[in-house]
Amino acid sequence: MKAIKKSLTEEEYLYLDFSHQTKGCIFPLHTSVTLFLLSYCDCKIFKICLVVTKEVSTDSSLLRDDLIQDVEIQIISRQELPPIVQNCCLPAVVERSDNFCRAGLAVVLRHIIQKSYEADPLKKELLELLGFKKTCLKACAEVSQWTRLCELTIPLAIENFLRESSDQPPTIPVEILQLEKKLSEPVRVHNDDKLRRQKLKQQKADGVGPPLTKGKAKSKVHTQETSEELDSSSESLELKVAFSKLTVQEEPATTNREPSHIRKAKASDLPPLEHVFAEGLYFTLADIVLLPCVHHFLVIICKKFSEKLVEFPLLASWYQRIQEVPRVKTAASKCGIQFLHLPKLLTVSTEQRPNLSEVPGVEEHSDPLFIGGPRPTMAKLMEKGIEVMFSPHPCPTWTVDWNVLPAAVSPKEGKMSSDRALRKQQQLNNLVYVVTNQAKPGDRIVDFCSGGGHVGIVLAHMLPSCQVTLIENKELSLIRAKKRSDELGLSNIWFIQANMEYFTGMFNIGVALHACGVATDMVIEHCIKTRASFVTCPCCYGFIQNTSKFNFPKSEQFKKTLSYKEHMILCRFADQTAVQLPPQRRLIGKQCMCLVDLDRARAAEECGYSVQVISMEPESCSPKNNMIVGVPI
């Protein structure tokens, strides 16, 4: 019990950017969103600091109307930030020890929810904000387009919209159209089939028209039924389920067995569930993030361009529904947000409604299955002189003397089998050799996607004159790493829970062991921007795909030879290197791995780097045993 009390009372500082303010809003919008969540959670456990630049001067009394009214807020300059926070994008939270930082909007908001619940376990409804299996906005923006839309693109788009709106009708941000489109799609939840059968039973009982035709979902809502019909039939089940969560009750369940014609109905004949909140049926952190942004967008629309409101019936409906959530109006009022009273929007004609089918989607990118194997693609590369070729290993027999190191340095201290721990040591031998031979006293080394800190902790112990930073977006992994570091008494190590995009510090060497999919490409890009050396071991080649930042192939040499689909063939087969596979298939997998990494190497060379693709020794240390080593020329 004593340990729990200590963790709850330990001071944490919350740092928020401040650029300027308008009535009811502090910019950037990330700050308004964070303050709104603090108000909603009634959270007073953080010491809050607004961070201003030298160019911005403000009177704290002028901020009072737009801040949480009963929370003390300190105004500081960026130069007054702790060193670890100066290396991160805000918002950020730092523990009193100053060596563990959480940065980025989604990470910080999730942490606020967790800490608020720990401070008052009776507030179980706060955990519901994290969604099913607590995954709401957990995936980083580079991997999840939904996280990217909520965390990055909508706040930025609304900020631009507010800055540029004038007396002329503005261009509606495409991100708002994407959100309207998202709200028009049927939702899926973990008990989807059960709820859809309840909905079918309800429709039958209410005499509502037949369920949708097989395999078809509504593409547009409110075009076939009036708002009144939706209120009495198709939305009533969704609303009942949604609001049951807000009072931490069980979802409505049928006590009697469903009639046979309902129970035996095919899944494809069941009616889709309608959106109630941003992610579907339940009020989550995504709604908290979107509300201040959408509110300020609608303020401008209603004030200057009210005729455009009919283009967003679903967004307007969501905005009205959010206000009925317990404590939302109170929280908004404390933050200076005065909700609008929107006119009730009835059926919208096709002429008035924007063509949502032309709006870029927010669903995850998926490619069609490929036909054929990698051999034609490899042959095509060979014709252009691109062949599988590894650089020689600089020291294949070198090893860390694990026996003389403190126990907490070794991966054997982690929860893994002895065989896996041995392989992990072998992997570390390869990376540590390259890094320690490049590092100079005073260098800053960043362990990206650090996990439990296997690489970073070894480097921090062996290179005491270097500063080592571990960056990882999984909180529990980073906490384990900090515990090991504390046992060792390391003073040259930082821990940052964040997506790597939010790390802005300068460094000399970047390292990443088994960074999955495009994470390897993000690490290399981060290093190139800083002109830092990189030592990466890629993983999960099958997860590689085009993103908002990267297009594959990456290098000009490969682009001239392969199409995107052909490159994806290499990526798919590069994952087929598991030891249980036949030797010939493993060989082809290894060759495909090499070609994918050669494309990465060539792209880095085009940016002024000397790059080698090396096979780790022994190769049995991992099915994913390539290293890409780059040094700026």
N, C-alpha and C positions, 0 to 999 in steps of 0.2 A: 504493500500500500504506500509506503514512504516513497518508493521509486516512482510510482504513478504521480503522486503529488508533486514531486520535483519536476517531472516532465511537463506538467500542466502549468506550473508557475514560472518556468524558464522563459525569460524575455525573448520575444521575437519582434524584429523590426520589419515593417512593411513599407517598402519604398515605391512611390507612385510618381510617374511623370506629370509635370504640369507645364502646359504651353500657354493656354489662355482659357477664358471662360465666356460663356454667354448665359442668358437667363436659364437656369435649371440644368446647366450642362458644363462640365469641366472637360477640357481637351488635354491629351488625346482621349478618345472614347474608351480606351482600355481602362483609364482611371475612373471614369463615370461608372463603368460596368463593375469594377472592383468595389467601389464605394456602395453601389446598390446591393451587391451580395452581402457586404458587411452589415448593411442595414437590415436586409431580409433575415439574416442569421442572428441579428441582435448581438453581434460579436464585438467584444471590447477587450480582447486578450492581446491584441497587437499594438505596438507603438507605431503610429502612422506618420510617415514623413513624405511631404510633397517636395519633389526635386525640381528646381527651376534652374534655368541657364542664367548666365551673367546678364544676357540681354533682357531677361524678363524681370520686372520688379512688380511686386504685388503686395497689397495690404491684406493681412490675414483676416481682418474684419470684413472685407468685401467678399471673401470666400464663404462666409458662414451660411448664406442662404442655400448654397449648392452642395454643402457637405453634410455628413451625418451630424445632426445638431448637438448630440450629447457625447461626441467623441473628440478628444483633444488631438489636434493635428499640428505637427511641427513643419516649418518651411525651411529647407536647406538647399545649398547649392550642390551641383554635381561633384565639385571638388571635395565636399564633405562626406561623400559616400565611402563606406568601407572598401578597401582595395578589391575584394572579391566581387563586389557589386559593380564596381567600375568596369568590370570585364563582361557585364551582362546587359541585355535589354531589360527594361522595366515593363511591368511590375516585377518586383523581386522581394523575397522574404529571406531574412538571415537570422540564424540563431545567434545567441550572445557570444558563442565561441568564435564567430566571424570566419569559420572555415567551411561552413555548410550553407549553401545558398540554393534557393528554389527560384527559378526565373521563367518568365513567359506567362501569358495570360491564363491559359488552361491549367498549367501546373500550379500556379499560385491560387487560382479559384478552387481547385480540387483540395488544396491544402487547407484553405480557410474553412471549407466544409468539414473536413476531418477534424480540425482542431476545435471547431465550434461544437461538434458532437462530443468530443472527448471532454470538453469543459462542462457539458450538460448532456449526459447520456439519455435524458428524458426526451430530448429533441430528435427522436428517431426519424421524423419526417425529413430532416436535413440530409440524411444518408440517401433518401430516395432521390435526391437531386442527382446523384451519381449514376442513376439508371440501373438496368439489369446487369448483374455481375459487376457493378461499379465501373463500367467502361465508358461512361459519357465523356466525350472529348479527351479520352485517354490516348488514342492513337495520334501520332504527330501529324502536323499539317502536310508534310511531304508525302505521307502514306495515305491519309484519309482526306478525301476532298470535302467531306462534311465538316471535319475539324477546320480545314483551311477556310471554308466559307464562313463559319461562325467566328473563328478566332482572328482571322487576318483580313479576308477580302471584304466582308460586309462592313466592319468598323472603318476600314480605310476608305471604302467607297462612299459611305455616308459622310465621313469627314470631308471628302472632296466635294460631295454634293452640297453640303451646307456652306462650304466656302465659296462655291461657284454659283449658287442659286441667286438669281436676280429677278427682275420683273419679267424677263422672257421665260417662257416654258422651258424647263430644264430637260436635259437628257436623263431619263430614268436609269439609274445604275443597273447594269445587266445582272449584278448580284441580287438585287431585289426581285428581278424577274425569275432568277433561279430559285429563290426562296418561295415565291408564289407557285412556281411549278412543283417544287418539292411538296408543298402543302396540298397539291391536287392529286398526289399519288396515294394509292391504298397503302396502309401500313402493315408491317409484319411485327409480331411480338412473340415472346417465347411460348405463350399459350394460344397462339393464333387460331388453331383449328377449333379448340373449345369455344372461344369467343365468337368465331364466325358461325358456328352451329347455333349458339344462342341467338345470334342476330337473325339467322334464317327462321328460327322458331318464332321470334318476335315479329318478323315481317309477315309470316303466315297468319299469326294471330291478329295482326293489325289490318290484314287485307291489303298490304302493300303489294305492288306489282311483282312479277316473278323475278327470281334472282338473275343476275347477269348471265349472259350466255357463256358457255364453256370456254374457259381460258381467257376471257375478256375482262379487263378492268376499266373503270371509268377513266377517261382521259381528261375530262373536264367536270368539275363539281358545280352544282347550282344551275346547270343548263337544262336539266330534265325535270327537276323538282323545285318547288318554291321553298323559301326558307322555312315556312310554317310546316311543310311536309317533313323536312329534315328534322325539325325540332321534335315532331311527334313520333317519328319512326326511326330512320336510319342513324341519327346522331344520338338518340337517347341512350342506347346501350353503351356507346363509346364514352359519353359524358359520365354515365353512372360509374363505369370502370375507372375512368380518369380521376374523378373526385374521390373515389374510395381510397386511392393511394394517398391523396393529400391529407386524409385523416388517419393514415396508417391502419387501415382496416383491410380485411381480406377482400379480394375482388368478388363481385356477386357470383354466386355459383348456383346452379340449378339443383334443387334438392331431389327432384324426381328424375327418373331416367327419361332421356329424350325419347319422343315418339320415334317409331321405326323409320319413317320417311325422312326424319331429320338426322337420326343417328347414322343411317346408311347412305346419306347423300354424299356424292363424290366431292372431293376437295375442290375440284375445278368448278363445281356448281355452287359453291358457297359464296355468299356476297362478301365483297372486300370490306375491310374496316376503314372508316374515314379518319382523317387526321383530326386530332383534338388540340395537341400541342406540337411543338416544332419537330420532335423526334417520333411522334406518333400519338399514343394514348396518354402518356404520362408527362407530367410537369418535371422538367429536368434542368440541369445546369445550362443546356443549350438555350432554353427559354430566358433564363436570367441574363445570358450574354446578349441575346438578340433584342430584349425589350428596350433598354435605353437607346440602342441604335435605331430601331424601327420607330420609336416614339419621336425622336428628333426629325426623322425623315417625314413622318406624317404631319408634324407641326408645320413644316414648310409647305407640304402639299395642301393641307387644309387652309392655310393662311393665304397662299398665293395662287394655287392651281387646283382648286377644289374639284374642278371637272374631271381631273385625272384620278380621283379616288376610286371611281367605279372600275378602274383597271385592276384593282387589287382587292377583290371581295374576300378572298381567303385570308390574306394578310390582315385586313381590317377585322374580320371575324375572330382571328387568333388574338389580335390586339385587345378586342373587347373581352374575350374569354379570359385572358391573362389577369384582367382586373378583378375577376371573381375568385381568384386563388387567395386563400387566407394569407393575410399579412403583406400581400403585394402592395396594396394601396398605401398602407401605413409606411412601408419601407420606402416607397417612391416619394411620399410626401416629405419624409425626413431628408431626402436627397434633393428636394426642390423640383421634383417632377410632378407636374399637374396634368393628370390624364385628360385626354380629349374625349368629348362625347361625339362619336361618329354617327352620321345618319345611317339608319338600317338599310343595307344594300340588298335589294331583291335580285331577281334573275337578271343577269348581265347578258346583253345580246352579243352575238358573235362579232358584230362590228366593233363593239366597245372593248371587247376583251383582247389583250395582246395575244399574238400567236405563240402560245407556250411551246408548241412543238419545235419552233425554231430557236428556242433558248438553249444554250449549251447546258448539258445535264450536270448534276452534281453526284451522280452515281460513280462507283469505282470503275475504273477502266478495265475492260476484259477483252482479250483477243480471242478470235475464233480458233478452234483447234487446228493444228498444222497437220498436213498430210505428208508423209515421207520422213526420212531420217536426215542426219546431218551430213552424210557423205557428199551429196551434190553441192552443198554450201561450202564445205571444206575444199572440194575440188575447185570451185569457183575462185576461192581465195588463193589457192596454189597457182592458178593460172596468172594471177597478178603478182606473184612472187611473195605472197604472205603465207608463211609456213609456221607450224608449231615449233617454237624454239625457246628454250629456257636459258637464262644466264646462269653461269656456274655459281654454286653456293660459296660465299666467301670463307666459311669455316664450318664445314659439315659436322665436325666432331666436337665442337666447342660446347660446353655445358656450364650452367650456373652450378656452383658448389652448394647444392641444396642442404647438404648435411651440416654445414657450418652456419647457415642462416637461422634466425629465430623462427620458431614454428609458425607464427602468424603470417610470415612472408609466403609460405608454401601453400599452393592450392589444395594440399592434402587437408588443410584446416577447414576447407569448405565441406558442405554436405555432398560428397561424391564418392564413388567407389574407388578403390585403390588403383584399378586399371585406368579409370578415367583420369584420376589425379596424375598418374604417370604420363599419360598422353598430354595432359595440360602442361606439365613441366616441360615436356619435349617441345611443345609449341612455343612456350615462353623462351626457351633457350634460343630459338631462332630470332624472335623479335628483340629480345633483350640484347643479344650480341650486336645486331645492327644499330640499335639506338645508342647503346653505351659507347660504340665506336664513333658515332657522329657527335655525341653531346659534348659540350664544353661547359666549364664552370659558369654558373649564372644563367644558363639556358632555361627557357620555359618549355616544358614538355606537356602535351595534352593527350590524355588517353580518352579518345572518343568511344562512345558506346561501351563504356567501361564495365558494365555489369557489376559483379562483386569486387572488382578492382584487382583481378589477378595480375594484369600487366602493370598498372599504375603503382601498386604497392611495392612490387619488386623494384621498379625503377626509382621510386622515392627513397627506398632503403639503400640501394646501391649507388645512387647519385645524390648524396646529401647536399651538394652545392647547387643543385638544380631545383627549380620549382615545378612540381608536378600537379596537374589539374585533372580530375576525373569528371567526365561529363556523361550523364546517363539519365534517361527519362523515366526509368522504373525506380520508384522511391525505395522499395524494400531492398533491392540490390545495392543501392548506394548506402543505405543505412548499415548493411552488413559490412560493406567496405570501410566505412568510417569506424565501426567497432574494431575491426582488425587493425586499422591505423592507430587508433587510440591505445590499443594493447602494445603496439610497437613504440609509442611515444613519438611518432613522426611529426615534425614541425614544418616540413616543406611540402605540404600537400593540401589541396583544396578539393571540395566536393560540390559539384553543381548539378542539381536536378533540373534538367531543361532539355529541350530539343536543341540540337547543335546550332541551329540558325540563330538562337538567342545568345550564343556566346560570341562576344565581339572583341575579346582581348587579343593582344599580340602574342605570338609564341614562335618558337624556333623549330620544334619537331612535333608532328602529329602522328599518333599511332592508333591503330584499331585492330583488334583481334576478332575475327569473325563478325564483321559488320554486315548485316543482312541486306541483300538486294541492293537498292539504290543508296543505302546508307554508306556503302563504300565510296560511291561516287560523290556523295555529299562531303565526306571526310576529305577526299582528294581536292575537291573544289575549294573547301575551306582553307586547306593548306596552301593551295596555289594563290588564293587571294592575299594571303599573309606572306607569301614567298617563304614558306616554311618547308622543310623536308617532310616526307611522309613515309611511313612503314605500315602497310595495310595488309591484312589477310582477309580476302573476301569470303562471303558465305551466301547461301540461298540464291543462287544464280537464277533459279526459276521465278523469283519475285521481281526480277528486273523488268521494268516497263517504262514507257515514256511517261514523264511527269510534267508538272508546270515548269520545272527547271531544266530537265534533261531530255534529250532526244537521242535515241540509239539507232545505228551506231554513233559513236561520239567523235571519232577521228576522221579527218578528211580522207585518209587513205581507205578506211573501211567504208565510209559513205559512198565513195565512188564505185565500190564493188558490191556491197550488200544492201538490200532493202531492209526496212524495219522488221518485216516478218521473217526474213532469212536470218537476221541477227537473233531474233527470238528463238529460232530453232536451235542455235548454238547454246543459248541460255538454258533452254529446257533440258538439253542433253548434258550440259555441264553439271547438272545436279545428280547425274547417274554415276556416282563414284563410290557408292556404299560398298563395304567389304563383302557383303553377302551376294553382290551381283557377279555374274560371270566375268572372268578376266578380260575378255574382248570388249565387253560393254564398258567396263571400268576404264579401259584404255581409251576408248572413244570419248568417254566422259572427261577424262583428264585432258585430252587434246582440245575438246571444246572449251574447257575451263581456261586453258592457255590462250586460245584465240580471243575469248571475251576479254581477258585481262590484257592481252596485247593491244586491243582496241583502246582500252583505258590508258595504257602506257603511251600509245601514239598520241592520244589527245593531250596528255600532260606534256609530252615532248614538244607539241605545237605551241605550248605556253612557256617554253624556255626551260624545260627540265631535262635532266638526264635520268632515265628510268630503266629499271631492270625488273623482269618477271622471273622470280626464283622459286624453285620447288623446295619446300621445307624438308629438313632431315631430322629423323627418318620419315619417309613418306607415310608410314603407318601411323604417324602421330595424329592424323585427321584425314577424313575423306576430302575435306576442303583444305588442301595443303599448299596453296599458292601464296607467295608474298609479292606485293608490288612495292618496290622501293624507289622513291623519287627524290632527287636533290636538285635544287635550283642552280642553274648554270650562271 
